Amino acid sequence: MINLKGKNIILAVCGGIAVYKVCDLVRKLISADAMVTCVMTENAMKFVTPLTFQTLSKNKVYHDMFNTESWDIDHISLAKKADIVVVVPATANTIAKLAYGFADNLVCSTVLATKAKILVCPAMNTNMLEHQATQKNIMTLKDYGYKFVEPKSGKLACGTVGNGNLASVENIVETIIKEII
Ligand SMILES: Cc1cc2nc3c(=O)[nH]c(=O)nc-3n(C[C@H](O)[C@H](O)[C@H](O)COP(=O)(O)O)c2cc1C
């Protein structure tokens, strides 16, 4: 595995069932010596707690836009320090918000504020993925220059068989390495 020492990877974690796979992603990036900072949407925290990501990343987890514990403006400092922001799992909702430039939570604001590379890893039900709205929003993000790790087909958590499974953690790690090394 390539050493990622000195690389700042922001994981922008959204509220999809595939969040549990992001725990493994954090472990793999930490094993490669990367500095991993997790930023979570409020809905992501309904699936996995910040404590899990804090422990695995050995780092503070951010989720509150209006944090008063520090004078620092979190979405700006996170955006500045990032070598790459990885939106994972990218929900239909967050993809739509990013396509339209919404900045109503820490994940969207950080993505909007960064000049770093952005990698989007969608995961959702097949019909949600294939809906014209989602496809149009994905095309918009690709036009902005955002990179994607495409979802794969298989049996989804909802029982559907089709496209929408989060890409493998190995594939996501390889793509991160390709983008920042
Ligand atoms: C059990 C469960 C699983 C879900 N899984 C997904 C998913 O895999 N992908 C997705 O786009 N939305 C999924 N959703 C819907 C999102 O949680 C919902 O759209 C939410 O608003 C996303 O918020 P966020 O984008 O701010 O994290 C799921 C909802 C529930 C209740």
The ligand as a MOL file (V3000), in Angstrom:
LIG
                    3D

  0  0  0     0  0            999 V3000
M  V30 BEGIN CTAB
M  V30 COUNTS 31 33 0 0 0
M  V30 BEGIN ATOM
M  V30 1 C -32.7480 2.7970 6.2160 0
M  V30 2 C -32.4810 3.8970 5.2270 0
M  V30 3 C -31.5230 3.7100 4.2740 0
M  V30 4 C -31.2500 4.7190 3.3380 0
M  V30 5 N -30.2750 4.5080 2.4080 0
M  V30 6 C -30.0510 5.4500 1.4720 0
M  V30 7 C -29.0580 5.2360 0.4740 0
M  V30 8 O -28.3790 4.1940 0.4360 0
M  V30 9 N -28.8610 6.2080 -0.4390 0
M  V30 10 C -29.5970 7.3730 -0.4510 0
M  V30 11 O -29.3780 8.2060 -1.3350 0
M  V30 12 N -30.5200 7.6040 0.5070 0
M  V30 13 C -30.7680 6.6870 1.4540 0
M  V30 14 N -31.7100 6.9080 2.4210 0
M  V30 15 C -32.4270 8.1970 2.4220 0
M  V30 16 C -31.5540 9.2790 3.0490 0
M  V30 17 O -31.2570 8.9400 4.3930 0
M  V30 18 C -32.3000 10.6400 2.9830 0
M  V30 19 O -32.4870 11.0070 1.6310 0
M  V30 20 C -31.5840 11.7140 3.7400 0
M  V30 21 O -32.2880 12.9270 3.5590 0
M  V30 22 C -30.1360 11.9090 3.2910 0
M  V30 23 O -29.5660 12.9760 4.0070 0
M  V30 24 P -28.0970 13.5300 3.7410 0
M  V30 25 O -27.9010 13.5360 2.2590 0
M  V30 26 O -28.1490 14.9070 4.3150 0
M  V30 27 O -27.1620 12.6700 4.4880 0
M  V30 28 C -31.9820 5.9280 3.3710 0
M  V30 29 C -32.9440 6.1160 4.3670 0
M  V30 30 C -33.1970 5.1120 5.2740 0
M  V30 31 C -34.2510 5.3450 6.3230 0
M  V30 END ATOM
M  V30 BEGIN BOND
M  V30 1 1 1 2
M  V30 2 1 2 3
M  V30 3 2 2 30
M  V30 4 2 3 4
M  V30 5 1 4 5
M  V30 6 1 4 28
M  V30 7 2 5 6
M  V30 8 1 6 7
M  V30 9 1 6 13
M  V30 10 2 7 8
M  V30 11 1 7 9
M  V30 12 1 9 10
M  V30 13 2 10 11
M  V30 14 1 10 12
M  V30 15 2 12 13
M  V30 16 1 13 14
M  V30 17 1 14 15
M  V30 18 1 14 28
M  V30 19 1 15 16
M  V30 20 1 16 17
M  V30 21 1 16 18
M  V30 22 1 18 19
M  V30 23 1 18 20
M  V30 24 1 20 21
M  V30 25 1 20 22
M  V30 26 1 22 23
M  V30 27 1 23 24
M  V30 28 2 24 25
M  V30 29 1 24 26
M  V30 30 1 24 27
M  V30 31 2 28 29
M  V30 32 1 29 30
M  V30 33 1 30 31
M  V30 END BOND
M  V30 END CTAB
M  END
